[in-house]
Amino acid sequence: MKNTSHYRVYVQRYIICLLLCVASSSSVAELSSAYALGYGDLVSIKVYGEDDLAVETQLNDLGLISFPFLGELDVFGLTVTEVQEKIESGLKEGYLVNPKVSVTVVTYRRFYVNGEVRQSGGFAFLPGLTVRKAISLAGGFTPRAAQNKIYIISDSADNRSPKRVELNTSVKPGDVITVKQRFF
């Protein structure tokens, strides 16, 4: 009887793990299709059948990447699909007949947490990140934290003004999270 209950718990944990993996992979696909590249993102570029053109490069502070034959390309703010199309069209102009390009984000730019958290700083972004998880990465709240006064300045926002958020709000690469101090 004891082994059966352990087996049941094991199966339940395995199913939960599978569901989380499926949810995580779908959020990764959603993120990378609509994700606008920014400073500090590390991308991998591959051209099918052309191993010499495989490149892993980071967007510099001007939003440029270097690619063989094409030189420096301005890709800041473009999606992965737009970068693929840009490289394919550049390679069609005198280099390859029908290039098939694959672009993936290897490492997303960092996000930042400051204010009333135990360890302020920049942290590696992972798809599916929420404010709650980001604060956990920063060591949690300090005793003086106002847990209902959390703000995000989004890297992708036009006006870049702080927006009040909840703990379950999604975090994007480049976001700056600020936890305000509470007053007694």
N, C-alpha and C positions, 0 to 999 in steps of 0.2 A: 504494500500500500504506500509506503514511504517513497519508493522509487517512482511510482506513478505520479505523485504530486510534484516531485522534482522534474519529471519529464514534462508535465503540463506547464510548469513555470518556464522551463527552457523553450518549449514550443511557442508560448505566448511572447516571450522576449524576442525570439527569432522573427515572429510575424511583425512585431512592432518595429524591429530593426529594418526589415524589408520595406515596410510602409514608409519609414523615415527616409530610406535610401531613394525610393521612388519619388517621394515628395521633394527631396533635395535635388535630384537630377532634373526634375521638371522645373524647379525654381532656377537652377543653373542655366537651363536652355532658355527660359523666359528672360533671364537677366542678360545673357550674352546676345540675344537677338535684338534687344532694344537698348542695350547698354552703350552709352556714348563714351568713347575713349578719352582719357585725360592724362595729365602729367603724372608720370610714375608708373603707369600700367606697363606690364611686361607682356608682349604678344609673341606668339609663335606663328610664323608664316611658312607654309609649305606649298610647293608647286608640284602637282602630280607628275611623276615621271622625270622630274628634274631635281635630283638630290642635291646638286650644287647650289640650288636656290633656296634651300631650307635655312631660315634665319630666325633667331630669337633676339628680339630687340625691345628696348624700353623707350617709351615716349620721353623725349627730353623736355626741358622747361619751355621750349617753344612749340611743343606739340608735334615734333618731327620724328620720323624714324628713317633709318637708312635701309635701302634695299638694292641688291645688285642690279646693274644696268639702269635702274631708274633714279638712283641717287637718293636725295632726301625728299621724303613725301610728307606733306602736311596732313595729318590724320586726326588732329585734335577735334573732338566733338563728333567724329564719324562713328557709325556703328560698325561692328565686325563685318557685316554684309557689305556695307559701303566701302570699307577698306579692301575687301576681296575684289569687288568690282573695279575699284581704282587701279589695283595692281594688275588685274587681268587685262584691262584696256591698255595700260602702259606696256605690258609685255606683248600685246598683239601688234603694236606699232613697231615692227621690224625685228622682233626677237623670236616669238613663238607663234605658231599657227592658231592653236586653240588651247590656250593655257587654262588649267583648272586650279584655282588657288583656294587654299584653306587657311583661315586665320582664326586663332583661338587666343583667349586671354589666359596666360599662364599664371600671372599674379596680378591681382587687382591693387590699385593704389590704396594706401592706408586710410583709415578713418581715425578721428581723434576724440578723446573724452577728456574734459577738464571740469573744474569746479569742485564740488563736494564729493569726490570719489577718493579712494585710498591711494590710487596710483594713476595720476594723470599721464597722458601721453598718446602716442600714435600706435595703432594696432593693425595687424594684418586683417584684411577683409575676407570674409567667407560668405558665399551666397546663403540666404536664409537668416541673416543676422538681424536681431531686433535690438531695441534700446536696452531691454532687460539683460540680454546676453552681453551687449557691449559694456554695460556697467559692471557686470560680473567679471569680464576680462580686466577691467580697471580696478579690481579688488573689492568692488561693492561700494555702497554708500558710506560716507563718514557719519558719525552721530549727529552732525549738524546739518545734514542734507535735507532739503525740502523735496521729498520724493514725488510730490505732485507739481513741481516747478522744474521741468526738464525741457530744454530747448535744443533744436537742431538748426544749424545753418547748413543748408544743402549745397553741395558743390554744383549741382545741376540747376539750382534756382536762378532765375533772372535777376531778382533784386537782392539776393544774398542776405536777407534779413532773418533774424531768429524766428522760428516757428515753435510754438508750444506743442509738445507731443506727449503721448502716453507710453507706458513701458512696452506695450506690444507693437509699437510703430516700427516699421522696417527701416533699416539703416542701409545707406548706399555708400559705395567707395567715395572717399573724399569728404564725407560728412563730418561736421564738428558738433559734438554733443556737449552741452553745458548743463550741469546740475547746480541749481541755485542753493544758497544757504537759507535755512529757515530761521525765523526769529521767534523767540520764546514768548 
